[in-house]
Amino acid sequence: MGTCSGTCASSATTHEELREKFASFYDKAKQHFHDPKSSITDDELKQELRQALAGVRWEGLVQRNSGFYCSRHTPVTQYGMWSNIMGNVQSCPLQIVKPTSLEELTSVVASAAERRLQIKAVGSGHSYCHAPTSPGMLVETHGLKAVGKRHAPFQGQLQPHHLRHGSLPLIREGDKVPWDKSDYKPTEHSALFESQGGVTIEELVKQLEPLDLALINIGGAWWQTVAGYCSTSTHGTGISLGPFCSEVKSWVIVTSSEWKVIPGQKANVVPATRGSKGVNCYRVEPFDGITDPKKFEDPYITLLQSDEVQEELKTQAPSPENPNGYPDMLLKHRHVEFLWDPYERDGEHAVAQMTWDIIPQPTSCDGNIASAGVECVPEFIGELLDRIEECQFLYTITAIIFNLFPSATPWLVSMALKSQVGERRGTYYNMLLLHTAENAGFASELVFPVQQNTQKDAKIPSPFNCWPLPRNAGLWTLENVQSGIKTIAADVKLRVNTGGQFVTSPMGIRFVKRCSNYLSMMYGSDVCTIELDMAYGTWGATDLMHQFEFHRIRESGARFHWGLNFEGFESDLLPWLYPRLGDFRAQKKMFDGDERFHNNFTSRLPGLAARDEK
Ligand SMILES: Cc1cc2nc3c(=O)[nH]c(=O)nc-3n(C[C@H](O)[C@H](O)[C@H](O)COP(=O)(O)OP(=O)(O)OC[C@H]3O[C@@H](n4cnc5c(N)ncnc54)[C@H](O)[C@@H]3O)c2cc1C
């Protein structure tokens, strides 16, 4: 055994020491907030908190995952390993490759096929499940971030002269938008814009802005890639807005399989003039997609237009006349989100309601968020919570407080909810995004239909028969959501009472328009999503998520989010959750006949592989 000479780092403050340091603050806070007769002032509490925080040695106090140190905004690749941002998913592929062009990507896929290796693309590692992992080659896609340019286009870039007559204008960097920039009509001024799949939402938004363009909708964070957003059906909130993938009009797919038109199938196919050895690149669109097959020509990319491959959703919902009985509030505001307190007080759960609308000039408006239903937090708590967003180390403190004083959790959750009350203004991404709060926690999301299924398939058992096909999506219903919320609330109570395990955040409730992508959580029905959030580093958090998914899906028929899940779902439920799973599998077989793109995550989902065909 060696000896330690020189200065050794002092060890972390122990939990016992911390508990002592915070005890006085906690006692006073309890009195201040729960005893109406308390004479303790905000200033005294602030002083107590300052004293409690002084001299704490933080390192090692928060529960960490083994391997990579986390959490952070970007995934890590080192020593041949890849890890998602939270560090709960790690993969040790045979090879990590970082192509920067279509040509490089095609040779990567060709080499995987030649060596009979599995291959999988990853984006920014913002999924909590093992979807972005590979036992063979792992394609790190951040180098594929080119956007459409007028001069110096990227390989395979779509050009305005390829488009069908009457299509929306295709804008590239270096182009001018065909409207007067001072004439602000965001809902009328729409255009197409092309990028490669590895560009992050942040990079894309920043490149769109000087062109006087913006994304129609985004999720709560912008570090993810466009392809990552699309693969998991990432969504924002607003019943008139589908998930991000539903806005994509044309996809380029690189595969080692070959798509063959089935006789009798309605399809436009314009083969690549040169092609690449052992690999096929397809530009995939619906039959009447944006590209004109008579005008399209590309050396490497085959145009493939077929409703078998990508179906446009013909029926739109809800209509302005509102025959489906949607609540006014959902139709009146572009974005609506609720934050729901999972803890009951006097038999009630507090809810903060947030709405956002398009505003003429962000800097001159009177505010764009109006929250109701809960009062504001005391000013100093608001300040503290604002500072949390600025200082990453404060997340550590929050987690420690949760872990030290679990019974204070409902109070902290209620503070977090109240901190949302107030008016904010700014560009859309300044209001809709979590920003630095992004890695403060993690989430599991369950998705419920808010439209009745008018024609239930007798073969699908309840509660899974709540999911309609697009043509069977009927009147507005909150029945499924309510029963979901009820069972979640009961679960929260049970976990607190029996194991002292607390949910450490309010839950986000959002609304999303349906879409036609067979395996999207929004397939067939407008939906309500419930996000179960947890503060990062709190004890038992991932187990809790896992359990929630496990029970709730079977009991309520909810779909799980493809990225925001901890694999607590029972995979045999997939055929019940997605009525068009068989059609998806048939499509997948055309694009991935040799199952080159399977990994441990997809192969444990029965129904996804061709071999699962009955
Ligand atoms: C802080 C945070 C906030 C979030 N907010 C929201 C939200 O508001 N709404 C919501 O719906 N979701 C949200 N999510 C979930 C997140 O958007 C999804 O999990 C998304 O898929 C992550 O994108 P990514 O680029 O990190 O992809 P990854 O997590 O790296 O990969 C996700 C999937 O995409 C595949 N993939 C990635 N790139 C490619 C490619 N080029 N070609 C083929 N396949 C590819 C991967 O193989 C994998 O299956 C959030 C997640 C976090 C961590």
The ligand as an SDF file (V2000), in Angstrom:
LIG
                    3D

 53 58  0  0  0  0  0  0  0  0999 V2000
  -33.6850   17.6270  -21.9620 C   0  0  0  0  0  0  0  0  0  0  0  0
  -34.5650   16.8850  -22.8980 C   0  0  0  0  0  0  0  0  0  0  0  0
  -35.7190   17.4940  -23.3390 C   0  0  0  0  0  0  0  0  0  0  0  0
  -36.5650   16.8120  -24.1980 C   0  0  0  0  0  0  0  0  0  0  0  0
  -37.7010   17.4240  -24.5970 N   0  0  0  0  0  0  0  0  0  0  0  0
  -38.5750   16.7530  -25.3670 C   0  0  0  0  0  0  0  0  0  0  0  0
  -39.7990   17.3670  -25.7600 C   0  0  0  0  0  0  0  0  0  0  0  0
  -40.0790   18.5100  -25.4420 O   0  0  0  0  0  0  0  0  0  0  0  0
  -40.6520   16.6350  -26.5110 N   0  0  0  0  0  0  0  0  0  0  0  0
  -40.3790   15.3600  -26.8870 C   0  0  0  0  0  0  0  0  0  0  0  0
  -41.2010   14.7480  -27.5640 O   0  0  0  0  0  0  0  0  0  0  0  0
  -39.2120   14.7720  -26.5610 N   0  0  0  0  0  0  0  0  0  0  0  0
  -38.3120   15.4380  -25.8120 C   0  0  0  0  0  0  0  0  0  0  0  0
  -37.1290   14.8480  -25.4690 N   0  0  0  0  0  0  0  0  0  0  0  0
  -36.7830   13.5450  -26.0640 C   0  0  0  0  0  0  0  0  0  0  0  0
  -35.8200   13.7240  -27.2370 C   0  0  0  0  0  0  0  0  0  0  0  0
  -36.2220   14.7840  -28.0730 O   0  0  0  0  0  0  0  0  0  0  0  0
  -35.7680   12.4490  -28.0920 C   0  0  0  0  0  0  0  0  0  0  0  0
  -35.3700   11.3780  -27.3080 O   0  0  0  0  0  0  0  0  0  0  0  0
  -34.8700   12.6130  -29.3250 C   0  0  0  0  0  0  0  0  0  0  0  0
  -34.9100   11.4310  -30.0650 O   0  0  0  0  0  0  0  0  0  0  0  0
  -33.4190   12.8910  -29.0020 C   0  0  0  0  0  0  0  0  0  0  0  0
  -32.7310   13.2720  -30.1790 O   0  0  0  0  0  0  0  0  0  0  0  0
  -31.1830   12.9870  -30.3330 P   0  0  0  0  0  0  0  0  0  0  0  0
  -30.6640   13.7750  -31.4820 O   0  0  0  0  0  0  0  0  0  0  0  0
  -30.5160   13.1580  -29.0500 O   0  0  0  0  0  0  0  0  0  0  0  0
  -31.2130   11.4540  -30.7760 O   0  0  0  0  0  0  0  0  0  0  0  0
  -30.6300   10.1760  -30.0200 P   0  0  0  0  0  0  0  0  0  0  0  0
  -31.1990   10.1200  -28.6580 O   0  0  0  0  0  0  0  0  0  0  0  0
  -29.1680   10.1490  -30.1490 O   0  0  0  0  0  0  0  0  0  0  0  0
  -31.2620    9.0340  -30.9170 O   0  0  0  0  0  0  0  0  0  0  0  0
  -32.6520    8.8000  -30.8980 C   0  0  0  0  0  0  0  0  0  0  0  0
  -33.0390    7.8080  -31.9970 C   0  0  0  0  0  0  0  0  0  0  0  0
  -32.8190    8.4090  -33.2620 O   0  0  0  0  0  0  0  0  0  0  0  0
  -32.0160    7.5590  -34.0690 C   0  0  0  0  0  0  0  0  0  0  0  0
  -31.2290    8.4260  -34.9450 N   0  0  0  0  0  0  0  0  0  0  0  0
  -30.5330    9.5260  -34.5980 C   0  0  0  0  0  0  0  0  0  0  0  0
  -29.9670   10.0750  -35.6860 N   0  0  0  0  0  0  0  0  0  0  0  0
  -30.3140    9.3070  -36.7380 C   0  0  0  0  0  0  0  0  0  0  0  0
  -30.0410    9.3610  -38.1300 C   0  0  0  0  0  0  0  0  0  0  0  0
  -29.3020   10.3320  -38.6780 N   0  0  0  0  0  0  0  0  0  0  0  0
  -30.5610    8.4060  -38.9180 N   0  0  0  0  0  0  0  0  0  0  0  0
  -31.3210    7.4120  -38.3990 C   0  0  0  0  0  0  0  0  0  0  0  0
  -31.6100    7.3070  -37.0890 N   0  0  0  0  0  0  0  0  0  0  0  0
  -31.1170    8.2500  -36.2690 C   0  0  0  0  0  0  0  0  0  0  0  0
  -31.1870    6.7680  -33.0790 C   0  0  0  0  0  0  0  0  0  0  0  0
  -30.7190    5.5620  -33.6260 O   0  0  0  0  0  0  0  0  0  0  0  0
  -32.2010    6.5340  -31.9840 C   0  0  0  0  0  0  0  0  0  0  0  0
  -33.0270    5.4520  -32.3200 O   0  0  0  0  0  0  0  0  0  0  0  0
  -36.2510   15.4950  -24.6220 C   0  0  0  0  0  0  0  0  0  0  0  0
  -35.0770   14.8890  -24.1710 C   0  0  0  0  0  0  0  0  0  0  0  0
  -34.2420   15.5810  -23.3080 C   0  0  0  0  0  0  0  0  0  0  0  0
  -32.9960   14.9310  -22.8160 C   0  0  0  0  0  0  0  0  0  0  0  0
  1  2  1  0
  2  3  1  0
  2 52  2  0
  3  4  2  0
  4  5  1  0
  4 50  1  0
  5  6  2  0
  6  7  1  0
  6 13  1  0
  7  8  2  0
  7  9  1  0
  9 10  1  0
 10 11  2  0
 10 12  1  0
 12 13  2  0
 13 14  1  0
 14 15  1  0
 14 50  1  0
 15 16  1  0
 16 17  1  0
 16 18  1  0
 18 19  1  0
 18 20  1  0
 20 21  1  0
 20 22  1  0
 22 23  1  0
 23 24  1  0
 24 25  2  0
 24 26  1  0
 24 27  1  0
 27 28  1  0
 28 29  2  0
 28 30  1  0
 28 31  1  0
 31 32  1  0
 32 33  1  0
 33 34  1  0
 33 48  1  0
 34 35  1  0
 35 36  1  0
 35 46  1  0
 36 37  1  0
 36 45  1  0
 37 38  2  0
 38 39  1  0
 39 40  1  0
 39 45  2  0
 40 41  1  0
 40 42  2  0
 42 43  1  0
 43 44  2  0
 44 45  1  0
 46 47  1  0
 46 48  1  0
 48 49  1  0
 50 51  2  0
 51 52  1  0
 52 53  1  0
M  END
$$$$
